[in-house]
Every structure is written in structure tokens, then in C-alpha cells.
């Protein structure tokens, strides 16, 4: 019985990782093709479908950690995926004014390259029990560059959306109401920007530690 | 007797070890380490070494015991593992800082024209429930500060300094967040009956909470000795952590009367934190009082939130 479940788990995780590998590959392919054919203004429109499919599916990763399907702790996956979802749904999708900005290019390239490598790595690992060492090296090295570029694109896009958020009053709840509650999306976005500073340092050092652990382990084997 | 002091990585902390008389206590050893390393005793965590790879928890040295109690037959030498816990503050200081924030910040929102700076102009009409809420809030935190100095007996003398920053951020931020909404110029009060039920129930829970703290205090002797005991009497006959139960329900009373989402968020977070503590304490008491070898058996009780948990 235990063997059956572990087989099922492996099959599921392989399928999940490879599906998202394909999804993000499609994002990167579309991005490059659009850049070549037209210009960066049309990127969002061209890549929208695979982007939102792949990024939203990452919610499952938080669940995988919660139910113990994978070992990565929720404290690491939740901020990582939460911030991505906020930028995707809360900024790009909610405020179309941001979609033509040049930062969308660096954002989508950083996200898709990272994710293609990551999902391919984990897909192979689940399917065959191990991944080639060059892929392991890529998985734990590309973030050194792609993390800073991705995060600065995210921060930049949130920042340029601030005036649109303020003017639109979107997602705001105002007093008075029976439950004495108010929510200001502009303030929330500013708070998120504030969290990005210590948050990205924390995540970067977490990944550096992971890198050290993973590369040392692979050397020993 | 020669004591070798090593760090967790195995490095010697005090070069050449420490030589003490055979009747020396752990406290004497801590004083000696203090002289050598400039780390005062409450910063020091001394344990017996464990086998590498073993999952067992190391034995923590009790400062009151004699060093002889920890030597296994070979009474000439002892190896202890030293960990620096970082700067420490007393629990009284920690609690005082935590509670002083909400006690002082809440009235600022009530008495001063702070909403001017949030863009609200004009006169503010104060509802009776906002005035009662102010008294209720201040009574609650004044009670907690007074209990810290005159009632509580702490099982640990000190806490790491970093906890002061973390806990103050938690209490001060939530205090201001709730105060902002309860004292808001556009605040919508609940009906009179609901307000009276909320505050009435809350006050009842606060008084019960005070009584729970008295019972807990009497479980420990003034010297801080005695270790863990089975709490008995009043609500403790039903719930292991009746002190948390009453604390949670008194916040529920406050929220019934004031009805803010901010207050309910605080209630949810506080309940989550206290439930974790309660589960740990319940587990510890059940393990300690297992009914074997003459030890009393821990009775069947709710853990924190009857009739749910």
C-alpha cells in the first residue's frame, strides 16, 4: 500500500512539474517571439494565458508543502509565491496601464527562465530519482542573477502602479460600515513594498544556504 | 574536579578547562565561566554532551545542583556543552514593555485629534461604547502590568533581548490597529444590549482570569522551586489552561461590544498562539503525570477552548 502511494505521489509530482515546465517554456517562447516580431508593448497580451495558468498553478506548491508531499517549508514557499501572485493578479491584471512598461520584459524573462530550470529539475528528479549535475548547478546558480532582476522588476512595477492604484480606488473598503472595517489598496501596496526590502534579503540568503547545501551534497556523491 | 567547557561544534570555550572543588555547584561553574568569557550566568545554557546523531534532547544543567550529580562514576572530570543565549532581559521587563505600549497608545486615539492626520475633518462625536471601550482596554492592560509585578512567578528568570523587539512590535501594532477603528469618527456602534452583554461577559472573564493567575501563583513556592504541578481548583478542574481560556473569552467580550474586524483578527492570532502553548503544556503535564511509579495521573480535561478543544 505504501509503495502504491509513493508511486502515485511520484507520478503526480512528475506530471505537475513537467506541466509547469511546459507552461513556463511557452511563456518564454512567446516573450522572445513577440520581442522579435513586434515590441515589448505587446508582451503581456501575447503571454497572458500561459503566464496566468502557470503562475496560479503554483498555489498547489504551497499545498504540497502543507500536506507533506514535498519537504520545502511553507514559510519559504508562501512569501515567494504570494509575492508573485500579488504582482501578477494584483498589479498587471488589475491595472492594465502597467502592462506596456519595459519592466514587464525583464520580469517575464526572469520568472520564466528561473521556472523552466526549476520545474525541469524537479520533474526529472521525481521521474528518475536524480537530475544531471549541470541542471542541479543551474537550478542553484541562476537565481544569483535572476533573483535580483526579477525582484527589481516586481518592485519597479508595483512602484509605477501606485498612482493608478490611488486614482482608481479599486479593492478599497471605506468606513462607515457595520463591521467597522476599512481597507486601502494603496496603503497595502506601500506596505508590500516595505516588506520587499527585508523579505528579499531573507529569501536571497535562504537560497544561498540552499545552494551551499545542494552543491556540497552533490560533490560528496 | 576538572570541567571541560566546549561549544556545540566541539571547540574548547575555556582554554585548559576549569578547576573547581569537588563540592562545587553548577552555579559555581557558571560564575567561573562568567569570569573567563564575560558571559553572565543567565546567558549561559549548559548541557551534557549527547552522542552525535542521536535524536535525544540533551540534559540541561540546573544551577542549584551539585556538579557531582552530573558525573557518571568518573568524578574527576566533566565535559559540558556551552551555548551563548545572547543578551537577556528579565521576564518582568519584557512583559512591562509589551503591555505599556497598548496602555499608552490606545488613549492617544481617544483623546487626541489624530484622525485629522488621516484626512478626516470636522468634529468627532464620541459614542458611549467608545468611552467604555477605553476604560475596558486600559483596565485590561493595567491589570496585566500589575499582575506582572505582584502576582506572576516565572519559571524562567530571563528571556532573550530580541524577544522584546518582536513582542513589542506585535502588541504595539495590534493595539494601535484596534484603537484606530474603535475610536474612528465614522465608527458604527452596535445596539445597547449587545454592548452590555459583551462588556459584562468580558469583565466576568477578566475577573476569572485574575483568579486563575492567583491559583497558578500558589502552585509555585516563592523560591521558584517545585517544578510542574497539576493545576487544581476553579476552572482548572475543567481546562488545563484556564488562564488562556479566560483571556481569549474576555477579548471575545470586548469584540462583541465594539465589533471591529481588527479586533477579531487580533483575537484569531492570539487564540492561535495561545493554543500552541496550551497544547505543549497539556502534553508536558500528561507526560509528567503518567500515573506510573506512584506519580499521580493527569485527569481528563479540556485543553484550552471548551467545548471544542
Interface residues (C-beta under 8 A of the other chain):
Chain A: X175 X176 X177 X178 X179 X180 X181 X182
Chain B: X181 X182 X184 X186 X187 X188 X258 X259 X260 X261 X262
